[in-house]
Amino acid sequence: MRTLDVGWMTCAASPECAGSARQPYGRCLAHLEHHELDEVLRGLSPGSAIDLRGTVIGKDLLERVLAPTRGRLGRARFDLAVFPEDVRFCDVVFSGDVSFDQARFHRLASFVGARFAGNVSFREVKFVREVSLHGVHVAGHAAFDRVSAGRDALFGSARFARTVSFEGAEFHDFATFDGTLFQGDVTFRGCRFGRAVSFRRTEFGGLAGFEATRFWAGGYLAPVSVGRRLTLAGAWAGNGLDLAVRDCPVDLRRIRVTGRLSVRLDGAVADLEEATLRGQATVSGNGAAAVTSVRGLEAEALQLSAVDLSTCRFTGIRTPERLRLTGCVFATTPRGVRITPHWPPLRWWTLRRTLADEHAWRGWSDEEQDVPAPHRLAVLYSRLRAGIDDKATAADFAFGAMEMRRATSRSSGRWLLSLHWIISGYGLRMGRVVGWFALLAAITVGSLLMGSASHSARRASAPRTPHPSIQLSP
């Protein structure tokens, strides 16, 4: 017997065999004689622990091990095991912790309906062909880090009670998690999906993390339910992405999508900062849906529909004229008289739709970082205006652009723009023109009336000259 760098006493039957040695034989179960194996198997019963680490497990050996346990295993170790034939753990119950770390499955690996009462680990497992964990139940933690699946990977209708990790996993063919329930946090950080992957009707009870995930042929996360937070920060989708989520924060920062992007927010709040969208993209909302930032966004054609943009920051967005804003809610100016550090210092504010960036510049919000310069806001207002479907909002954005230009103008230009603002609201507040005309008319009429009354008063107060009497001669 000898100890390799695997952490257990390895089989003495062959220098190449890393199977766990069974005492007192000094050989793994795959290299035991028939009578020796029978003796070992007679010692197994439902719930027995099994150690097949590093062992080459054929179909016959696996069936012989499962038979005396009646499909109920205790602590099970399959680290570095090799499965050269089809493997079926269907409906097997694992009452203890299970580890398949670095195992190799050369053909079908099926765990359909299996039950794991403890923790389970499939770290760095290589599935050469299909793998199915459809309908499995895992009561403990589950780890699939750096798993490689060469063919279809099926996780539909599975139930995971605690945390699950797929960090760095590679799925070369179709993968599905339809109807899967993740009650705890789950992470797919750095995953690679070579073909389409589906998460339809998947439920995430905690955090759902897809940071830096690669969807080479597109992904479908619609509809999904997330308890805490969904993040696709730094993810990449090569053939479109379909996302529908409800009542949670959605982190789409630095996401890159080639092809069609569809995001449907049902009461969810999304962040699109520094996203790159190469194709038709739509973000639509329902209920309290909102977008908090599009700073640094680069989009060929993006439509924001029925979302709350009252706190959304736009500064730094590229090609803002390509945005289409339909039925969106924007921030508004505060009503009433306010004292400001800008000219004029005392202003009576009327209701006007604004960007959250202007609120930050005027000091109306608590945000103190990344306060935009007014000249950038003027350009932003002008370029965004073209994509707004509501005429009133478009007019308010034109007004905002003039306000920002007035703030950056020199003294002479500022006075002219201030006069333009006072008289007609930059030509956008015709009520002011009517008001000024009404005031001028009232002053003119008043002046005329006062002049007429003064003239009448002067005539009334002047002394009367007696008429000369005419005398007739007798």
C-alpha positions in Angstrom: 0.0 0.0 0.0 1.1 3.6 -0.6 -0.2 7.1 -0.1 -0.5 9.3 -3.2 -1.2 13.0 -3.1 -4.9 12.4 -2.9 -5.2 12.3 0.9 -6.1 8.6 1.4 -4.4 5.2 1.2 -4.6 4.1 -2.4 -5.1 0.7 -4.0 -2.1 -1.7 -4.1 -3.4 -3.6 -7.1 -2.0 -1.2 -9.7 0.4 1.8 -9.6 -2.2 3.7 -11.7 -5.1 3.0 -9.4 -6.0 5.8 -7.0 -8.9 3.9 -5.5 -9.4 4.0 -1.7 -7.9 0.9 -0.2 -10.3 -1.4 1.7 -8.8 -2.9 4.8 -7.6 -5.6 5.4 -7.2 -6.2 1.7 -5.3 -3.1 0.8 -7.1 -2.8 -2.5 -10.1 -0.8 -3.7 -13.5 -2.4 -4.3 -13.0 -2.6 -8.0 -9.9 -4.8 -7.5 -11.3 -7.1 -4.8 -11.9 -10.7 -5.6 -15.5 -11.8 -5.9 -15.6 -13.5 -2.5 -13.8 -10.5 -0.9 -16.3 -8.1 -2.5 -19.2 -10.3 -1.3 -17.8 -10.1 2.2 -17.6 -6.3 2.1 -21.1 -6.0 0.7 -22.6 -8.2 3.4 -21.5 -5.6 5.9 -23.6 -2.9 4.2 -27.1 -2.0 5.2 -29.5 1.0 4.6 -27.7 4.2 5.7 -24.2 2.7 5.6 -21.3 4.9 4.8 -19.5 4.1 1.5 -16.0 5.1 0.4 -15.3 4.8 -3.3 -12.8 7.6 -3.7 -10.6 7.3 -6.8 -12.2 4.0 -7.7 -13.3 3.0 -11.3 -16.9 2.3 -10.7 -18.6 0.2 -13.5 -22.3 -0.3 -13.8 -22.2 -3.7 -12.2 -20.2 -2.5 -9.2 -22.5 0.4 -8.5 -25.6 -1.8 -8.7 -24.0 -4.3 -6.3 -23.2 -1.5 -3.8 -26.7 0.0 -4.0 -28.5 -3.4 -3.6 -27.8 -4.2 0.1 -28.3 -0.5 1.0 -31.7 -0.6 -0.7 -30.9 2.8 -2.3 -30.2 4.5 1.0 -26.6 5.6 1.6 -25.0 7.4 4.5 -21.8 9.3 4.2 -20.8 8.8 0.6 -17.4 9.6 -0.9 -16.8 9.5 -4.6 -13.9 12.0 -5.0 -11.8 11.3 -8.1 -14.0 8.3 -8.9 -14.3 7.3 -12.6 -17.6 6.2 -14.1 -16.9 4.6 -17.5 -20.5 3.5 -18.1 -24.0 4.9 -17.6 -24.6 5.9 -14.0 -28.0 6.0 -12.4 -28.5 7.2 -8.9 -32.3 7.7 -9.6 -34.3 8.0 -6.4 -31.3 7.2 -4.2 -31.4 8.7 -0.7 -28.2 10.1 0.7 -28.7 10.5 4.5 -25.2 11.9 5.0 -22.8 14.3 3.3 -21.9 13.4 -0.3 -18.8 14.4 -2.3 -18.0 13.7 -6.0 -15.2 16.2 -6.2 -13.1 15.8 -9.4 -15.0 12.7 -10.4 -15.3 11.7 -14.1 -18.5 10.6 -15.7 -17.8 9.3 -19.3 -21.4 8.5 -20.1 -24.8 9.4 -18.8 -25.0 10.6 -15.2 -28.5 10.5 -13.9 -29.6 11.6 -10.4 -33.3 12.0 -11.2 -35.3 12.2 -8.0 -32.3 11.7 -5.7 -32.5 13.0 -2.1 -29.5 14.6 -0.3 -30.2 15.0 3.4 -26.8 16.7 4.0 -24.3 18.7 2.0 -23.3 17.7 -1.5 -20.2 18.6 -3.5 -19.6 18.2 -7.2 -16.6 20.5 -7.5 -14.5 20.1 -10.7 -16.5 17.1 -11.8 -16.4 16.4 -15.5 -19.5 15.1 -17.2 -18.5 14.1 -20.7 -22.0 13.5 -21.8 -25.5 14.2 -20.3 -26.1 15.0 -16.7 -29.5 15.1 -15.0 -30.4 16.3 -11.6 -34.0 16.8 -12.5 -36.2 16.8 -9.4 -33.4 16.3 -6.8 -33.8 17.6 -3.3 -30.8 18.9 -1.4 -31.3 19.8 2.3 -27.8 21.1 2.9 -25.3 23.2 0.9 -24.5 22.3 -2.7 -21.3 23.1 -4.6 -20.9 22.7 -8.4 -17.9 24.9 -8.8 -15.9 24.5 -12.0 -18.2 21.6 -13.2 -17.9 20.8 -16.9 -20.9 19.3 -18.7 -20.2 18.2 -22.3 -23.9 17.6 -23.3 -27.3 18.6 -21.9 -27.5 19.5 -18.2 -30.9 19.2 -16.6 -31.7 20.8 -13.3 -35.4 21.3 -13.8 -37.8 21.1 -10.8 -34.8 20.6 -8.4 -35.1 21.9 -4.8 -32.1 23.4 -3.0 -32.7 24.3 0.6 -29.5 26.2 1.3 -26.7 27.9 -0.6 -25.7 26.7 -4.0 -22.5 27.6 -5.9 -21.8 27.1 -9.7 -18.7 29.4 -9.8 -16.7 28.9 -12.9 -18.9 26.0 -14.2 -19.0 25.3 -17.9 -22.1 24.0 -19.7 -21.1 23.3 -23.3 -24.6 22.3 -24.5 -28.2 23.1 -23.5 -28.9 23.7 -19.8 -32.2 24.1 -18.1 -33.2 25.2 -14.6 -36.9 25.6 -15.3 -39.0 25.4 -12.2 -36.0 25.0 -9.9 -36.3 26.3 -6.3 -33.2 27.9 -4.7 -34.3 28.7 -1.2 -30.9 30.2 -0.2 -28.3 32.3 -2.1 -27.0 30.9 -5.4 -24.1 32.1 -7.5 -23.2 31.4 -11.1 -20.2 33.8 -11.0 -18.0 33.2 -14.0 -20.1 30.5 -15.6 -20.0 29.7 -19.3 -23.1 28.6 -21.1 -22.2 27.4 -24.5 -25.7 27.1 -25.8 -29.1 28.4 -24.6 -29.9 28.3 -20.9 -33.3 28.5 -19.5 -34.4 29.7 -16.0 -38.1 30.0 -16.7 -40.3 30.0 -13.5 -37.2 29.6 -11.4 -37.4 30.8 -7.8 -34.5 32.4 -6.0 -35.2 32.8 -2.3 -32.1 34.9 -1.6 -29.3 36.4 -3.8 -29.1 35.3 -7.4 -25.6 36.1 -8.7 -24.6 35.9 -12.3 -21.6 38.2 -12.2 -19.3 37.8 -15.2 -21.4 35.0 -16.6 -21.1 34.2 -20.3 -24.3 33.4 -22.2 -22.8 32.4 -25.6 -26.2 31.6 -27.2 -28.5 33.7 -25.1 -30.3 33.2 -21.9 -33.9 33.1 -20.6 -34.6 34.3 -17.1 -38.3 34.9 -17.6 -40.1 34.9 -15.4 -38.0 34.5 -12.3 -38.8 35.3 -8.7 -35.9 36.6 -6.5 -36.1 37.2 -2.8 -33.1 39.5 -2.2 -31.2 40.6 -5.3 -30.5 39.6 -8.9 -27.1 40.6 -10.3 -25.8 40.2 -13.8 -23.0 42.7 -13.3 -20.3 42.2 -16.0 -22.2 39.4 -17.7 -22.1 38.9 -21.5 -24.9 37.5 -23.7 -23.9 36.7 -27.3 -27.4 36.1 -28.8 -29.8 38.2 -26.7 -31.1 38.0 -23.2 -34.7 37.7 -21.9 -35.3 38.8 -18.3 -38.5 39.2 -16.3 -38.2 39.7 -12.6 -40.5 40.9 -9.7 -40.0 43.0 -6.6 -36.2 43.1 -6.2 -33.1 45.1 -7.1 -31.6 44.1 -10.5 -27.9 44.9 -11.1 -27.2 45.1 -14.8 -24.0 47.2 -14.5 -21.4 46.6 -17.2 -23.6 44.0 -18.8 -22.9 43.5 -22.5 -25.6 42.1 -24.8 -25.3 41.4 -28.5 -28.7 40.9 -30.0 -32.1 41.6 -28.5 -32.4 42.5 -24.9 -35.8 42.3 -23.2 -36.1 43.4 -19.5 -39.5 43.4 -17.8 -39.6 44.8 -14.3 -42.6 44.1 -12.2 -42.0 46.3 -9.2 -38.3 45.7 -9.6 -35.5 48.4 -9.6 -32.7 48.1 -12.2 -29.3 49.7 -12.6 -27.9 49.9 -16.2 -24.8 51.8 -15.5 -22.0 51.3 -18.1 -24.0 48.7 -19.9 -23.3 48.0 -23.6 -26.2 47.0 -25.7 -25.6 46.0 -29.3 -29.1 45.5 -30.7 -32.7 46.3 -30.0 -33.2 46.7 -26.2 -36.4 47.3 -24.2 -36.8 47.9 -20.5 -40.5 48.0 -19.5 -42.0 48.4 -16.1 -45.1 47.6 -14.1 -46.1 48.9 -10.7 -43.2 50.5 -8.8 -40.6 49.6 -11.5 -37.7 52.0 -11.7 -34.3 52.5 -13.3 -31.7 54.1 -11.0 -28.8 54.8 -13.4 -27.9 54.8 -17.1 -24.6 56.5 -16.6 -22.0 55.4 -19.1 -24.6 53.4 -21.0 -23.9 52.7 -24.7 -27.0 51.5 -26.6 -27.8 51.3 -30.3 -31.5 51.4 -29.6 -33.0 51.4 -26.1 -36.6 52.0 -25.2 -37.5 52.7 -21.6 -41.2 52.2 -21.1 -43.4 52.9 -18.0 -40.5 53.0 -15.5 -39.8 55.5 -12.8 -36.8 57.7 -13.7 -37.1 60.2 -10.9 -33.8 59.0 -9.3 -32.1 57.9 -12.5 -28.7 59.5 -13.3 -28.1 60.1 -17.0 -24.7 62.0 -16.9 -22.1 60.2 -19.0 -24.6 58.3 -21.2 -23.4 57.8 -24.7 -25.7 58.6 -27.7 -28.6 59.7 -25.5 -30.6 60.6 -28.6 -31.0 56.9 -29.3 -33.1 56.5 -26.2 -36.9 56.3 -26.5 -38.7 57.2 -23.3 -42.3 56.2 -23.2 -44.7 56.8 -20.3 -41.8 57.3 -17.9 -41.9 59.3 -14.6 -39.3 62.0 -14.0 -38.3 64.1 -11.0 -40.0 67.4 -10.6 -39.0 70.8 -9.3 -40.0 71.7 -5.8 -43.1 74.0 -5.6 -43.1 77.4 -4.0 -40.4 80.0 -3.1 -36.8 78.7 -2.6 -33.5 80.5 -2.0 -30.7 79.2 -4.3 -27.0 80.0 -4.6 -27.5 80.8 -8.3 -29.1 83.8 -10.0 -31.7 84.8 -9.2 -31.3 84.0 -5.5 -35.0 84.0 -4.8 -37.2 82.1 -7.1 -40.8 80.9 -7.3 -40.7 77.4 -8.8 -43.5 76.1 -11.0 -43.9 72.4 -11.6 -41.4 71.1 -14.2 -40.1 67.7 -15.1 -36.4 67.4 -14.6 -33.5 64.9 -14.5 -32.2 63.7 -11.2 -28.8 65.0 -12.4 -30.2 68.6 -12.2 -31.4 67.9 -8.6 -27.9 66.9 -7.7 -26.5 70.1 -9.3 -29.0 72.3 -7.5 -28.5 70.6 -4.2 -32.0 69.3 -4.0 -30.9 65.7 -3.4 -28.6 64.1 -0.8 -26.1 62.9 -3.4 -22.9 64.8 -3.2 -20.7 62.8 -5.6 -20.5 63.0 -9.4 -22.4 66.3 -9.5 -22.6 67.2 -13.2 -21.6 70.5 -14.7 -24.5 72.6 -16.1 -23.1 72.7 -19.6 -23.2 68.9 -19.7 -26.7 69.0 -18.5 -27.7 71.4 -21.2 -26.4 69.0 -23.9 -28.0 66.1 -22.1 -31.4 67.7 -22.0 -31.3 68.7 -25.6 -30.3 65.2 -26.9 -32.7 63.3 -24.7 -35.6 65.5 -25.8 -35.7 63.9 -29.2 -36.7 60.5 -27.8 -39.5 61.6 -25.5 -43.0 60.8 -26.6 -44.8 63.2 -24.3 -44.9 66.8 -25.7 -45.2 68.4 -22.2 -42.1 66.5 -20.9 -40.2 67.4 -24.1 -41.0 71.1 -23.6 -39.9 70.8 -19.9 -36.6 69.3 -21.1 -36.1 72.2 -23.6 -36.8 74.6 -20.7 -34.2 72.7 -18.6 -31.6 73.0 -21.4 -32.1 76.7 -21.5 -31.8 76.9 -17.7 -28.5 75.1 -17.9 -27.3 77.4 -20.7 -28.2 80.5 -18.7 -26.2 79.1 -15.7 -23.1 78.8 -17.9 -23.4 82.0 -19.9 -21.3 85.1 -19.3 -22.8 88.2 -17.7 -24.2 89.8 -20.9 -25.6 86.6 -22.2 -27.0 85.7 -18.9 -28.9 88.9 -18.6 -30.4 88.4 -22.0 -31.4 84.9 -21.2 -32.7 86.0 -17.9 -34.9 88.6 -19.7 -36.0 85.9 -22.1 -36.9 83.7 -19.1 -38.8 86.4 -17.3 -40.8 87.5 -20.3 -41.7 84.2 -22.0 -40.0 81.3 -20.2 -37.6 80.9 -23.1 -40.6 80.9 -25.5 -42.0 77.9 -23.8 -44.2 79.5 -21.2 -46.8 81.4 -23.3 -48.8 82.1 -20.2 -46.1 84.5 -19.1 -46.4 86.4 -22.4 -50.1 86.6 -21.9 -49.6 87.7 -18.4 -47.1 90.4 -19.4 -49.5 91.7 -22.1 -52.3 91.7 -19.6 -50.2 93.6 -17.1 -49.1 96.1 -19.8 -52.6 96.5 -21.0 -53.8 97.0 -17.4 -51.1 99.6 -16.9 -51.9 101.4 -20.1 -55.6 101.4 -19.4 -55.0 102.5 -15.9 -52.7 105.3 -17.1 -55.3 106.5 -19.6 -58.1 106.4 -17.0 -55.9 108.2 -14.5 -55.0 110.8 -17.1 -58.6 111.3 -18.1 -59.7 111.6 -14.4 -56.9 114.1 -13.7 -57.9 116.2 -16.7 -61.6 116.2 -15.5 -60.5 117.2 -12.1 -58.5 120.1 -13.3 -61.4 121.4 -15.3 -63.7 121.1 -12.4 -61.5 123.0 -10.1 -60.7 125.9 -12.5 -62.6 129.3 -11.6 -65.5 130.2 -13.9 -65.2 133.6 -15.9 -68.5 135.5 -15.8 -70.1 136.3 -19.1 -70.4 140.0 -20.1 -73.9 141.3 -19.8 -75.5 142.8 -22.8 -77.4 146.1 -22.3 -79.9 147.4 -24.8 -80.4 151.1 -25.3 -83.8 152.5 -24.8 
